[in-house]
Amino acid sequence: YEILQPLRTQFELNLARIYVLNPKTKEDAFNKSILWIKEHLEFMELVYGHIKAQENALIKNILPLEEKLKERKLDKWMERVRR
């Protein structure tokens, strides 16, 4: 959760900028809605990217741990590491 806090803060600031727009016409209201939707989609893409990066980092760092466990013949702990 903490790793996503900067993204969330920026997302909220971006939404605030959109929220204060005062549409004068239906077209302006439509464009405001489009901006709102695009901001949400961009936020979801950023969150997905951060989650994938975290997953890759975890997988990359688990491999050396598994090797050390094998070296020390601590196979009983391998299942815990894999979960």
Residue frames relative to the residue before (quaternion, step in Angstrom):
aa qw qx qy qz dx dy dz
Y 1.0000 0.0000 0.0000 0.0000 0.00 0.00 0.00
E 0.6675 0.5245 -0.3135 0.4256 3.59 0.88 -0.92
I 0.6396 0.5472 -0.3351 0.4234 3.56 1.04 -0.72
L 0.6945 0.4567 -0.2706 0.4856 3.58 1.16 -0.52
Q 0.4331 0.7366 -0.4436 0.2702 3.60 1.23 -0.20
P 0.6628 0.4831 -0.3403 0.4598 3.67 0.83 -0.76
L 0.6298 0.5260 -0.3333 0.4644 3.58 1.03 -0.75
R 0.6621 0.5161 -0.2977 0.4547 3.54 0.95 -0.93
T 0.6420 0.5207 -0.3226 0.4610 3.57 0.97 -0.83
Q 0.6658 0.4891 -0.3032 0.4749 3.58 0.91 -0.90
F 0.6151 0.5494 -0.3313 0.4583 3.57 1.04 -0.80
E 0.6753 0.4912 -0.2931 0.4655 3.58 0.88 -0.93
L 0.6416 0.5113 -0.3265 0.4694 3.59 1.01 -0.74
N 0.6486 0.5090 -0.3137 0.4710 3.57 0.99 -0.81
L 0.6473 0.5054 -0.3200 0.4724 3.58 1.00 -0.79
A 0.6245 0.5402 -0.3426 0.4480 3.58 1.01 -0.75
R 0.6328 0.5237 -0.3330 0.4630 3.59 1.01 -0.78
I 0.6679 0.4785 -0.2976 0.4862 3.58 1.01 -0.78
Y 0.6374 0.5708 -0.3206 0.4064 3.57 0.95 -0.93
V 0.7158 0.4636 -0.2657 0.4496 3.60 0.93 -0.84
L 0.4589 0.6558 -0.4707 0.3711 3.60 1.21 -0.06
N 0.2041 -0.7875 0.5747 0.0893 3.55 -0.90 0.96
P 0.2153 -0.8143 0.5243 0.1250 3.59 -0.06 1.25
K 0.2817 -0.7750 0.5491 0.1365 3.54 -0.93 0.97
T 0.7757 0.2163 -0.1156 0.5815 3.56 1.15 -0.62
K 0.6694 -0.4735 0.3741 0.4333 3.54 -1.31 0.13
E 0.6190 0.5435 -0.3402 0.4535 3.55 1.08 -0.71
D 0.6349 0.5161 -0.3225 0.4760 3.59 1.01 -0.79
A 0.6471 0.5135 -0.3144 0.4677 3.59 0.98 -0.85
F 0.6350 0.5248 -0.3181 0.4693 3.56 1.04 -0.82
N 0.6688 0.4997 -0.2949 0.4648 3.58 0.91 -0.94
K 0.6163 0.5325 -0.3416 0.4690 3.58 1.08 -0.71
S 0.6494 0.5119 -0.3109 0.4686 3.58 0.98 -0.83
I 0.6363 0.5237 -0.3206 0.4670 3.56 1.01 -0.83
L 0.6416 0.5151 -0.3199 0.4697 3.59 0.95 -0.84
W 0.6320 0.5456 -0.3168 0.4500 3.56 1.00 -0.90
I 0.6794 0.4863 -0.2777 0.4740 3.57 0.92 -0.98
K 0.6574 0.5150 -0.3136 0.4520 3.59 0.91 -0.92
E 0.6371 0.5278 -0.3319 0.4531 3.58 0.99 -0.78
H 0.6509 0.5053 -0.3135 0.4720 3.59 0.99 -0.81
L 0.6534 0.5115 -0.3164 0.4598 3.59 0.95 -0.84
E 0.6496 0.5117 -0.3140 0.4666 3.57 0.97 -0.85
F 0.6316 0.5291 -0.3282 0.4620 3.58 1.00 -0.81
M 0.6610 0.5051 -0.3102 0.4601 3.59 0.92 -0.87
E 0.6392 0.5182 -0.3249 0.4662 3.58 1.02 -0.77
L 0.6521 0.5089 -0.3117 0.4676 3.59 0.99 -0.81
V 0.6418 0.5118 -0.3213 0.4722 3.58 0.97 -0.84
Y 0.6404 0.5223 -0.3205 0.4630 3.58 0.94 -0.89
G 0.6562 0.5173 -0.3066 0.4559 3.59 0.93 -0.88
H 0.6598 0.4960 -0.3067 0.4739 3.57 0.99 -0.82
I 0.6423 0.5154 -0.3273 0.4633 3.59 0.97 -0.79
K 0.6504 0.5057 -0.3160 0.4705 3.60 0.96 -0.83
A 0.6422 0.5164 -0.3245 0.4643 3.59 0.98 -0.80
Q 0.6446 0.5099 -0.3166 0.4734 3.59 0.99 -0.80
E 0.6422 0.5250 -0.3168 0.4601 3.56 0.97 -0.89
N 0.6661 0.5004 -0.3016 0.4635 3.59 0.91 -0.92
A 0.6467 0.5135 -0.3201 0.4645 3.58 0.98 -0.81
L 0.6518 0.5117 -0.3190 0.4599 3.58 0.96 -0.81
I 0.6614 0.5006 -0.3059 0.4672 3.57 0.90 -0.92
K 0.6507 0.5266 -0.3102 0.4506 3.58 0.94 -0.91
N 0.7412 0.4161 -0.2276 0.4750 3.58 0.95 -0.83
I 0.5735 0.5728 -0.3888 0.4380 3.59 1.21 -0.22
L 0.5947 0.6055 -0.3657 0.3821 3.60 1.01 -0.73
P 0.6786 0.4565 -0.3251 0.4747 3.67 0.80 -0.78
L 0.6146 0.5431 -0.3469 0.4550 3.59 1.07 -0.67
E 0.6409 0.5145 -0.3218 0.4701 3.58 0.96 -0.84
E 0.6396 0.5269 -0.3246 0.4560 3.59 0.98 -0.82
K 0.6564 0.5047 -0.3087 0.4681 3.59 0.94 -0.85
L 0.6387 0.5209 -0.3292 0.4607 3.58 0.99 -0.79
K 0.6445 0.5073 -0.3174 0.4758 3.59 1.01 -0.80
E 0.6239 0.5573 -0.3237 0.4419 3.57 1.01 -0.89
R 0.7629 0.3740 -0.1808 0.4953 3.54 0.90 -0.96
K 0.4230 -0.7385 0.4269 0.3057 3.55 1.37 0.16
L 0.4061 0.6810 -0.4891 0.3634 3.53 0.93 1.01
D 0.0425 0.8600 -0.5051 0.0594 3.55 0.89 1.01
K 0.5819 0.6010 -0.3848 0.3900 3.58 1.10 -0.55
W 0.6761 0.4854 -0.2926 0.4708 3.61 1.19 -0.47
M 0.4656 0.7081 -0.4300 0.3113 3.59 1.25 -0.25
E 0.6489 0.5291 -0.3243 0.4403 3.57 0.94 -0.86
R 0.6381 0.5277 -0.3233 0.4582 3.58 1.01 -0.77
V 0.6481 0.5185 -0.3124 0.4621 3.56 0.99 -0.84
R 0.6736 0.5157 -0.2951 0.4395 3.58 0.95 -0.85
R 0.6238 0.5193 -0.3502 0.4674 3.58 1.10 -0.58
